[in-house]
Amino acid sequence: MNTRMMTLAAAVLAALSGAVCAAPAGPVTVTSPNGQAAIRIARDGASYVVTRGAETVIAASPLGLEFDGQPDLGPLELEKVTTSQEDRKIPLVATKAAVARDHYRAATLTFREHGDGARRLLVDVRAYDDGVAFRYRIDGSAPVRLRGEKTAFVPAGDPECLISEAQGAHEVPFARQKVSQLRDNLGYDVPVVCTSPSGRTAYAITQSQLEGYTGASLWREGAGLRVHLSGVPQRATPVYESHGGLRTSWRVVMLGNRAGDLIASNLVGNLNLPAQGDFSWVKPGKTAWDWWSGPLVGMKPDMAAYRRFIDFAAASGFPYYLIDAGWAQGSGGCCDALPTTDITRAADGIDMPALVRYAADKGVGLILWAHWEHVRLRMDEVLDTYARWGIKGVKIDFMNRDDQDVVDFYHRVAAATAQRHLLLDLHGAYVPAGLQRTYPNFITQEGVMGAEWDKMKTIITPEHNLMLPYTRMLTGPMDYTPGGFRNGTPATFAVHDVGPLVQNTRGQELAKYVVYESPLQMVSDDPDAYRDAEGFDFIRRVPTAWDETRFVSGEPGRDIVLARRLGKTWYVGAMSAEAGATTKRVPLDFLPAGRYRATIWEDGATPNNVKRREVDVTAHDGLTLQLAGVGGAAVVLERK
């Protein structure tokens, strides 16, 4: 279909918004409100194409489902098209923006098998200015069993993409590879971030709203990436089975001029159900944390040690302290769901209600770690116990799967913690798919190769840290756990499980608190590491949730400058993976009119040094930031 015909099809859909019409003679095109993004579905329902402007981004790619226990759908004909459009503002709680604009054009295409009594398949399609999405539905009460999907993404050309291999905990570095270079018989994780043949469009392939469905990875098949559904272990078939009817997750292609432009997108969240009820009790903030700075097996349960971290949190103005593995009765380390462990009882010598009272008197709330197997089997009893103790949240770990059963667990525990006004942090987690939109108490999750690996390997490189904002962070908050104050370079780095080092300057460690999205943000090092430490004053004041996010500049794996706003105050984080010193010129045209006092923390003479200076600026000025090798800077801009 040429550009003129596509534009005409979009105009017809817009004119018929909310209408049901007979099937058109050709393919159906849904175009975004600004006319740039479009998705075209073939009349036989077998394929789709994604374009942006006059350029094809995703070439003709397969659509369809593979059924278990019954034949796949035969030849399809388009029976009808129902169109709609939406433009609303959704208030958000504890995330990267105060409001999300949900603005799209949509169509539901009803396909019917040839012959009498034939089955029907519905395909929901949406086109936003910053991306497109589609999903499958089958109405009715009969269970649906699937072997998989036929869905694939065939990038136009053979682009170089940012990819990571799919594995249980989703903690794998990203690499640059052309699609043709990807291995066969290997799954790749979402998001996959690529650039169109012209270089004018960056796009990310991902998924959204897994509720009632299952997770997926992408496997190279010819020139494309085919969706591979995650099956429940020890269940060979079906990969997925519904309780009645079918509604798959959304398959998503995020679109922008630059990879960094995708950071501010709310598309993944907008495809989920908005929050219902009052979530004003959800309070974002920073938390002291005992595991990262200590031994791998976790801190031994000790009331005095716990009070030490509570005192540190209170003195620093942090609202939380996360007690990690080892606190519960019968604990034997961090990683195993031992049958001897009882997470409704504290270890001998630990009076949890008394510890909660001690913390509360100092304005600090406690968050407890638990293994998911112990929560899954006794969810109501466990969470009722924590609520009765006065606990403020729970960190649940080691799911390491994204199949139908685990997706169901995520939704059940998000709802159960919300009911009890408990924050939820999931580790050993899959990549976000927007559940935070429906349950804002689900405040952060892992699914990222984060700073915990500094305790074990050399893999948390500056290049990796500069990949994350353009890849994993596009899908939602990431509990990377920054705050390491034993700073160095790749050349000076060594693995220490106690008092670990990081491979970047302290200036970059400060910048992570602006760049990395996590409404519950760890302050990971030991309290002694922060005593009279340069730069800790910035960590004490930086927020963890925002009213607005702006990408300024940068390239994946190399550098980034990101600005975020809370109220009238702007914060800027700059990070570089370059081995040598760099100068960043930061335009301030995102500022409203007026004069601002800029307080700048930037790299000093050694990786552990931070220089602080102040300067007055306006929106017409620019800031010049001096970054050391593998360095960074953080800025606060306050209206005078």
Disulfide bonds with the S-S distance in Angstrom:
Cys161-Cys194 2.08
Cys334-Cys335 2.38
